[in-house]
Amino acid sequence: MVRKGIVLAGGAGSRLRPATLAVSKQLLPVYDRPMVYYPLALLMEAGIRDILLIAAPDQMPLYRQLLGTGDGFGVKLSYRAQAKPLDLPDAFRVGASFVGREPVCLALGDNVMFGRSLAKTLKHAARMEDGARIFVRRVPDARPFGTVAFGTDGRPRRLVEKPTAKKPGDAVPGIYFFGPDVVAKARRLQPSARGELEITDLLRTYLERGALSVDRLPRDVAWFDMGTPDSLLDAARAIRDRERTRGDKVACPEVIAWRQGWLSPTALRRRADALVGTEYGRYLARCAAAHR
């Protein structure tokens, strides 16, 4: 069972400049909350409460100010600084002492997911003890993503990091489940031609020994990769429209914690009071009032 999670909030956010010249892109708003709330919510939906956030040293005070110890979300938050963004597998090097010898889930700080069946899907994935488990989603242009090619038997056969040809492919969203050997495997990786540690190379070590499981994201789950201004806008609009239609909020860490029994109604009301005058705060208040 996966009980530890990492939010990787590194990277330069170069495609979002000048918005990211002074601040990490994971602190930018996606609709009415910071981007980092969404990967935090993913880990919480999977049932994970012990969470490490990795970010650049100069951004760490901002994340601590925003998230604190995690008690306001019913979780335990730790922090580690990543001196240089060496891409995804470096998270397991930086967080080696946090991971220890336990399975772990890595959530990228710039991925937004939400949907009716998401929590069930993530909790099922978190039952794993070893190997690696990822998800895929068919996209019309796979060039910005790591992709999986399948054989005629439906099994994963090949992993490709950012294909060069513009064509459809099965892209890998930014949430990964690994067994306790991931730290040792990450330490053995060599930088690619780009000078970075590639998540595709790490996953390939599992694929080669038949230990990589690949599931398709359910159709009702929306996924946005927050790499460009257009994707930020598209995600914000999709979230706004869904919340207006359904009357509840997606990726709301406080409410996830309350529903999991990690946060009492009283604690939820305190969070609502701290956000008085906002729709986000009013939503927390409504949830707390529903079970007085």
Phi, psi and omega in degrees: 000129180279119180242355181240143181223151177237131169257117178264108183248043180262205180086159184271342182060036188296329181285350180255005178293144014272000183299334184252017179294328184242352185217146177300141182295334180289354175262355176290152179282140166243102193063249189248018178214158181296148181306323185295341176299327187290311175293328175300316179296324178300313180297319180294320177298330178282355180091015184264128183243341181261107194231136176250130175253128180247128181208173178294148183304320184287344180265347187302318178301326180291318178293321178295321178294321182286315191252337179061217180278354182094354184295333177291346178246006179074021181231172175252117182253132171242165184225142172221141178269139175253108187298323181220132180287100181257020178079187199298309184299339178297338178301326181280337172285311179298320184261023185303314182291332177289314182293317182062231180244040182242155171299156185211152175244130176254123177244125178287140185288351182246023176252135177243125176224144172199154180165160186301319185264008186296313183301315179299318180297315182290320179295325176295316180296326184286356177283349184296154178244331180209179184077205178217146179225131178227175177238160173226156175218128179292128180232151182288334178225108188270001187302324181282359192236163161284141185229161177240132172255135184252150174278178180295340178273002179084002180269150178294134182241330187208145176243135181230128178268113177052076179304151183273333182273139177279102178200164180296155178194171179264097184278151181259110175295163189276054170219127189225136177248131183227151172284177187290352179275002186295326181297313179297320179294319180296324180293335181273350182293147174251147179301147178280185177297338178279356182080018183236160174273119188267133177296329178297321178294322178294314180296328181297328178296330176280320180300319184294336177251018176069027184248016179255120176258136182233122178244148175274136175299136176302151185297332182280354181269121176274143180224131177229133174261118190274062184259342185226162176302323179295319180292325175300314181293317180299316180295316180299317179295317181297319180293314179302313183295319180294316182292324176294325181286317187266338178082006175234178182248146175266154174049047179258100188302320182298318182286324174302314180298318180296317180291332178279352183085015180270344183226127181284160174304325178296315178295324178294321177295324177297320176296321178296318180297326180289344181242029182302143180090001178242155177294326177298313179296320179295325177294316177300319180296319180296319179296316179296322181289335183293342183230038175290000000 
